[in-house]
């Protein structure tokens, strides 16, 4: 299964997801795709097996990923303070991959039905879902 974690800004969410997944599934290869080099570096330091930065890696890896994990903003054009281009949002949104999106009620959007929780609680939920899929 190709697991791709996509994050931007400082890569904090992506780093936390990768740390938890690598702890539970050390043999699982994880691709870290950052919208900037800081995010990519943070995810690689967390244990990702492969890393790349920018719009084209987002597009290319969305094509053949089985699972994409990231903040909900990765499917919203111009989110993450503009780091998610319309091309990235379209590529991820149209990918055949199962998507686990972390609800972050910032950057001019609110996810109805999601309850406020800490980032660590959201990461725990992400990892539980990945565990059930693997």
C-alpha positions in Angstrom: 0.0 0.0 0.0 1.4 3.4 -1.0 0.8 5.8 1.9 1.4 9.5 1.1 1.4 12.2 3.7 1.0 15.7 2.4 1.6 18.8 4.6 2.7 22.4 4.4 3.6 25.2 6.7 6.1 23.6 9.2 5.0 20.0 8.6 3.9 19.5 12.2 0.8 17.4 11.4 2.6 15.4 8.8 5.6 14.8 11.2 3.3 13.6 14.0 1.4 11.2 11.7 4.6 9.7 10.3 6.1 9.2 13.7 3.0 7.4 14.9 2.7 5.3 11.8 6.3 4.3 11.7 6.1 3.3 15.4 3.2 1.0 14.7 4.2 -0.2 11.2 8.0 0.2 10.8 8.1 -1.8 7.6 5.5 0.3 5.8 7.0 2.7 3.3 5.7 6.3 3.7 6.0 9.1 1.1 6.3 12.6 2.5 5.3 15.4 0.2 5.7 18.9 1.5 4.4 22.1 -0.1 7.6 23.6 1.2 11.1 22.3 2.1 10.6 22.9 5.8 7.5 20.6 5.9 9.3 18.0 3.8 12.4 18.0 6.1 10.2 17.7 9.2 8.4 14.6 7.8 11.7 13.0 6.6 13.2 13.5 10.1 10.1 11.8 11.5 11.0 8.6 9.5 9.4 9.0 6.1 11.1 6.8 3.5 10.8 9.2 0.6 10.3 12.9 0.4 9.8 15.6 -2.2 8.7 19.2 -2.3 6.3 21.3 -4.3 3.3 21.2 -6.6 4.5 18.6 -9.1 5.4 15.9 -6.5 1.9 16.4 -5.0 0.3 15.9 -8.4 2.5 12.9 -9.4 2.2 11.1 -6.1 -1.6 11.7 -5.8 -1.9 9.6 -9.0 -0.8 6.3 -7.7 -1.2 6.6 -3.9 -3.5 4.2 -2.1 -3.9 6.4 0.9 -3.4 10.2 1.2 -3.2 11.7 4.7 -3.1 15.4 5.5 -4.9 18.5 6.8 -8.2 19.1 5.2 -6.7 22.1 3.5 -4.9 19.9 1.0 -8.2 19.6 -1.0 -9.0 23.3 -0.7 -7.4 25.6 -3.3 -5.4 28.4 -1.9 -5.5 27.1 1.7 -2.5 26.7 4.0 -1.8 30.4 3.5 -1.8 29.9 -0.2 0.5 26.9 -0.3 -2.2 24.6 -1.8 -2.5 25.6 -5.4 -5.7 24.9 -7.3 -3.7 22.2 -9.2 -2.7 20.5 -6.0 -6.2 20.6 -4.6 -7.6 19.2 -7.9 -5.0 16.4 -8.1 -5.6 15.2 -4.5 -9.4 15.6 -4.7 -9.6 13.6 -7.9 -7.1 10.9 -6.8 -8.5 7.4 -6.5 -6.7 7.2 -3.1 -8.6 6.9 0.1 -8.1 10.2 1.9 -7.8 10.7 5.6 -8.2 14.4 6.2 -7.4 16.1 9.5 -10.1 18.7 10.4 -8.5 22.0 11.1 -10.9 24.8 11.6 -8.7 27.6 10.4 -7.9 29.5 7.2 -11.5 30.6 6.5 -13.2 27.2 6.7 -15.1 25.3 9.3 -15.9 21.6 9.1 -19.5 21.0 10.4 -19.9 17.9 12.4 -16.3 17.7 13.5 -15.7 18.1 17.2 -12.9 20.2 18.6 -10.0 18.0 19.6 -6.3 18.4 20.1 -3.9 17.7 17.3 -2.7 14.6 19.2 -6.3 13.3 19.4 -6.8 13.8 15.6 -3.4 12.0 14.9 -4.5 9.1 17.1 -7.7 8.8 15.1 -5.8 8.9 11.8 -3.5 6.1 13.0 -6.4 4.0 14.2 -8.0 4.3 10.7 -4.7 3.4 9.0 -4.3 0.4 11.3 -7.8 -0.9 10.3 -6.9 -0.5 6.7 -3.5 -2.3 6.9 
